[in-house]
């Protein structure tokens, strides 16, 4: 199962907009496998970072698939982002 999580979530996706959303809206962005569903992405992020995901939005871009993760109120996107390698 651990291997599956690492294949779903590829890496943190960092832009100025994603950094602003992390601070203001408690959201993180990840590049994910193009075939991954929202439920798989949610389980992978919760398993990798021991947090609770409130919502997952996805978009397809030229370079692949980007997932925007909204964390539950009790978790800080900045703390999870530091573990994910954003900083």
Backbone as a chain_set.jsonl record, in Angstrom:
{"seq": "XXXXXXXXXXXXXXXXXXXXXXXXXXXXXXXXXXXXXXXXXXXXXXXXXXXXXXXXXXXXXXXXXXXXXXXXXXXXXXXXXXXXXXX", "coords": {"N": [[0.817, -1.199, 0.0], [1.968, 1.231, 0.718], [3.691, 1.722, -1.405], [1.862, 2.271, -3.429], [0.768, 4.729, -2.608], [2.954, 6.409, -2.979], [3.143, 6.322, -5.685], [0.84, 7.574, -6.522], [0.801, 10.275, -5.495], [3.001, 12.489, -6.755], [4.762, 14.782, -6.417], [5.109, 17.891, -4.549], [3.419, 20.762, -5.78], [4.456, 23.829, -6.507], [3.681, 27.168, -6.701], [3.302, 30.757, -6.989], [0.602, 31.304, -6.572], [-0.26, 28.93, -5.337], [1.182, 29.056, -2.961], [0.034, 31.308, -1.778], [-2.607, 30.375, -1.442], [-2.075, 28.371, 0.385], [-1.402, 29.786, 2.699], [-3.681, 31.47, 3.124], [-6.075, 29.932, 2.643], [-5.753, 27.338, 3.582], [-4.859, 25.27, 1.836], [-3.211, 22.858, -0.284], [-1.159, 22.018, -3.107], [-0.549, 19.328, -5.317], [1.351, 17.487, -7.693], [0.029, 14.803, -9.388], [-0.502, 11.324, -10.286], [-1.804, 10.857, -13.492], [-3.875, 9.064, -13.89], [-5.074, 8.726, -11.441], [-7.803, 8.73, -9.148], [-10.041, 11.008, -7.389], [-10.683, 9.98, -4.871], [-8.594, 8.118, -4.469], [-6.433, 9.875, -4.401], [-7.054, 11.358, -2.118], [-6.913, 9.349, -0.086], [-4.196, 8.677, -0.365], [-2.813, 11.084, 0.309], [-3.724, 11.478, 2.944], [-2.634, 9.178, 4.1], [0.144, 9.475, 3.655], [0.832, 11.912, 4.957], [-0.444, 11.93, 7.426], [-2.916, 13.357, 7.992], [-6.153, 15.016, 7.78], [-8.175, 15.175, 5.005], [-10.329, 17.511, 3.606], [-11.415, 18.175, 1.124], [-10.955, 17.47, -2.384], [-9.804, 18.793, -5.345], [-9.272, 18.545, -8.838], [-7.227, 19.161, -11.742], [-6.398, 19.073, -15.174], [-3.406, 19.711, -16.728], [-0.931, 20.813, -19.099], [1.449, 19.556, -18.35], [0.609, 17.424, -16.801], [-1.417, 16.083, -14.185], [-2.915, 18.029, -11.665], [-3.596, 18.232, -8.265], [-5.611, 19.919, -5.998], [-5.66, 20.205, -2.647], [-7.779, 20.555, 0.051], [-7.405, 21.019, 3.384], [-8.644, 19.725, 6.534], [-9.973, 21.772, 9.203], [-8.518, 21.444, 11.615], [-5.918, 20.882, 10.897], [-2.829, 22.219, 9.711], [-1.913, 23.723, 6.72], [0.576, 24.77, 6.243], [2.278, 23.371, 8.002], [2.014, 20.729, 7.014], [2.88, 21.214, 4.434], [5.571, 21.849, 4.867], [6.535, 19.335, 5.574], [6.097, 18.09, 3.169], [7.937, 19.176, 1.507], [7.726, 21.745, 0.472], [8.857, 24.083, 1.427]], "CA": [[0.0, 0.0, 0.0], [2.857, 2.385, 0.766], [4.192, 1.965, -2.757], [0.781, 2.871, -4.185], [0.684, 6.137, -2.227], [4.053, 7.15, -3.584], [2.901, 6.398, -7.118], [-0.277, 8.49, -6.762], [1.292, 11.635, -5.245], [4.351, 12.547, -7.315], [5.527, 15.807, -5.69], [4.375, 19.133, -4.267], [3.374, 21.68, -6.913], [4.625, 25.117, -5.84], [3.619, 28.401, -7.478], [2.92, 31.872, -6.121], [-0.806, 31.127, -6.233], [-0.391, 27.84, -4.36], [1.709, 29.541, -1.68], [-0.986, 32.202, -1.24], [-3.708, 29.532, -0.989], [-1.627, 27.647, 1.565], [-1.474, 30.692, 3.837], [-5.012, 32.03, 3.354], [-7.206, 29.017, 2.529], [-5.396, 26.014, 4.109], [-4.842, 24.346, 0.698], [-1.933, 22.45, -0.852], [-1.259, 21.465, -4.459], [0.373, 18.243, -5.623], [1.31, 16.823, -8.991], [-0.393, 13.434, -9.128], [-0.614, 10.447, -11.437], [-2.932, 11.269, -14.321], [-4.947, 8.066, -13.8], [-5.573, 8.659, -10.062], [-9.107, 9.338, -8.864], [-10.042, 11.888, -6.215], [-10.667, 9.141, -3.661], [-7.233, 7.59, -4.319], [-5.575, 10.995, -4.008], [-7.376, 11.655, -0.718], [-6.327, 8.296, 0.757], [-2.737, 8.754, -0.433], [-2.354, 12.246, 1.075], [-3.974, 11.196, 4.362], [-1.689, 8.162, 4.544], [1.52, 9.975, 3.637], [1.08, 13.051, 5.829], [-1.209, 11.771, 8.655], [-3.806, 14.5, 8.125], [-7.519, 14.785, 7.304], [-8.467, 15.955, 3.81], [-11.736, 17.885, 3.532], [-11.874, 18.234, -0.268], [-9.937, 17.315, -3.427], [-10.134, 19.275, -6.681], [-8.218, 18.191, -9.776], [-7.223, 19.796, -13.057], [-5.422, 18.543, -16.122], [-2.593, 20.736, -17.378], [-0.047, 20.261, -20.125], [2.489, 18.713, -17.754], [0.028, 16.294, -16.085], [-2.604, 16.321, -13.37], [-2.641, 18.75, -10.435], [-4.658, 18.098, -7.265], [-5.66, 20.928, -4.945], [-6.145, 19.537, -1.447], [-8.218, 21.407, 1.15], [-7.256, 20.28, 4.637], [-9.601, 19.979, 7.601], [-9.613, 22.944, 10.022], [-7.57, 21.151, 12.694], [-4.578, 20.677, 10.354], [-2.256, 23.401, 9.095], [-1.302, 23.465, 5.426], [1.992, 25.141, 6.328], [2.982, 22.257, 8.637], [2.029, 19.618, 6.061], [3.73, 21.663, 3.324], [6.993, 21.72, 5.229], [6.866, 17.908, 5.483], [6.02, 17.684, 1.762], [9.067, 19.736, 0.784], [7.372, 22.996, -0.168], [9.805, 25.12, 1.86]], "C": [[0.859, 1.26, 0.0], [3.382, 2.731, -0.624], [3.136, 2.651, -3.606], [0.658, 4.354, -3.873], [1.755, 6.956, -2.909], [3.899, 7.231, -5.098], [1.757, 7.342, -7.452], [0.19, 9.935, -6.619], [2.742, 11.694, -5.706], [5.233, 13.543, -6.561], [4.639, 17.017, -5.431], [4.488, 20.049, -5.479], [3.362, 23.085, -6.337], [4.628, 26.246, -6.862], [3.287, 29.535, -6.506], [1.47, 31.726, -5.669], [-0.977, 30.032, -5.18], [0.148, 28.252, -2.993], [0.694, 30.471, -0.998], [-2.174, 31.4, -0.7], [-3.34, 28.749, 0.271], [-1.777, 28.534, 2.806], [-2.906, 31.119, 4.16], [-6.118, 30.988, 3.472], [-6.942, 27.602, 3.025], [-5.431, 24.937, 3.015], [-3.409, 24.049, 0.277], [-2.169, 21.923, -2.256], [-0.173, 20.428, -4.667], [0.232, 17.844, -7.082], [1.02, 15.362, -8.696], [-0.406, 12.642, -10.427], [-1.896, 10.786, -12.186], [-4.126, 10.319, -14.212], [-5.599, 8.009, -12.423], [-6.93, 9.351, -9.926], [-9.0, 10.224, -7.635], [-9.979, 11.084, -4.919], [-9.274, 8.567, -3.417], [-6.279, 8.679, -3.861], [-5.797, 11.33, -2.54], [-6.746, 10.635, 0.217], [-4.808, 8.381, 0.779], [-2.201, 9.908, 0.409], [-2.567, 12.011, 2.571], [-2.996, 10.166, 4.906], [-0.263, 8.668, 4.627], [1.787, 11.013, 4.726], [0.275, 13.022, 7.133], [-2.065, 13.012, 8.943], [-5.193, 14.115, 7.628], [-7.79, 15.733, 6.145], [-9.966, 16.231, 3.765], [-12.251, 17.799, 2.101], [-10.695, 18.082, -1.219], [-10.502, 17.847, -4.735], [-8.975, 18.908, -7.595], [-8.357, 18.995, -11.058], [-6.135, 19.156, -13.898], [-4.724, 19.719, -16.779], [-1.657, 20.046, -18.361], [0.975, 19.276, -19.548], [1.937, 17.518, -16.987], [-1.224, 16.685, -15.332], [-2.198, 16.963, -12.053], [-3.847, 18.59, -9.512], [-4.516, 19.211, -6.238], [-6.37, 20.298, -3.754], [-6.533, 20.589, -0.419], [-8.17, 20.56, 2.412], [-8.353, 20.642, 5.624], [-9.067, 21.096, 8.501], [-8.533, 22.661, 11.059], [-6.14, 20.914, 12.215], [-4.108, 21.934, 9.62], [-1.561, 23.023, 7.785], [0.192, 23.8, 5.445], [2.812, 24.025, 6.966], [3.105, 21.072, 7.679], [2.929, 19.969, 4.88], [5.202, 21.565, 3.634], [7.435, 20.27, 5.181], [6.884, 17.431, 4.029], [7.152, 18.272, 0.932], [8.757, 21.022, 0.044], [8.392, 24.078, 0.175], [11.222, 24.66, 1.707]], "O": [[0.512, 2.248, -0.648], [3.5, 3.905, -0.973], [3.462, 3.518, -4.417], [0.462, 5.159, -4.783], [1.499, 8.07, -3.366], [4.468, 8.122, -5.729], [1.706, 7.865, -8.565], [-0.007, 10.737, -7.531], [3.611, 11.039, -5.131], [6.326, 13.192, -6.116], [3.563, 17.152, -6.012], [5.532, 20.102, -6.129], [2.369, 23.499, -5.739], [5.461, 26.282, -7.767], [3.022, 29.288, -5.33], [1.149, 31.996, -4.512], [-1.752, 30.192, -4.237], [-0.389, 27.83, -1.968], [0.522, 30.42, 0.22], [-2.691, 31.707, 0.374], [-4.193, 28.496, 1.121], [-2.234, 28.066, 3.849], [-3.304, 31.13, 5.325], [-7.01, 31.132, 4.308], [-7.814, 26.741, 2.906], [-5.954, 23.842, 3.223], [-2.511, 24.872, 0.454], [-3.257, 21.435, -2.564], [0.972, 20.613, -4.254], [-0.866, 17.86, -7.639], [1.68, 14.748, -7.857], [-0.331, 13.206, -11.519], [-2.947, 10.979, -11.576], [-5.267, 10.732, -14.422], [-6.593, 7.303, -12.253], [-7.169, 10.409, -10.509], [-7.995, 10.197, -6.925], [-9.291, 11.476, -3.977], [-8.816, 8.531, -2.274], [-5.41, 8.433, -3.025], [-4.84, 11.559, -1.801], [-6.115, 11.007, 1.206], [-4.193, 8.179, 1.826], [-1.232, 9.731, 1.147], [-1.686, 12.311, 3.377], [-2.571, 10.267, 6.056], [0.464, 8.331, 5.562], [2.848, 10.998, 5.349], [0.304, 13.998, 7.882], [-1.947, 13.631, 10.0], [-5.388, 13.014, 7.113], [-7.651, 16.948, 6.283], [-10.777, 15.311, 3.871], [-13.393, 17.398, 1.877], [-9.579, 18.504, -0.914], [-11.559, 17.404, -5.184], [-7.818, 18.952, -7.176], [-9.444, 19.449, -11.416], [-5.089, 18.753, -13.39], [-5.371, 20.615, -17.321], [-1.614, 18.818, -18.429], [1.319, 18.283, -20.189], [2.715, 16.667, -16.556], [-2.001, 17.523, -15.792], [-1.26, 16.511, -11.396], [-4.986, 18.79, -9.933], [-3.44, 19.421, -5.677], [-7.533, 19.907, -3.845], [-5.71, 21.427, -0.052], [-8.814, 19.514, 2.496], [-8.923, 21.731, 5.561], [-7.861, 21.337, 8.554], [-7.718, 23.535, 11.356], [-5.236, 20.76, 13.036], [-4.905, 22.624, 8.984], [-0.726, 22.119, 7.751], [0.978, 23.174, 4.733], [3.927, 23.753, 6.522], [4.177, 20.481, 7.551], [3.66, 19.113, 4.382], [6.002, 21.232, 2.759], [8.568, 19.98, 4.797], [7.596, 16.485, 3.691], [7.315, 17.904, -0.231], [9.45, 21.364, -0.915], [8.752, 24.892, -0.676], [12.15, 25.404, 2.022]]}, "num_chains": 1, "name": "protein.A"}
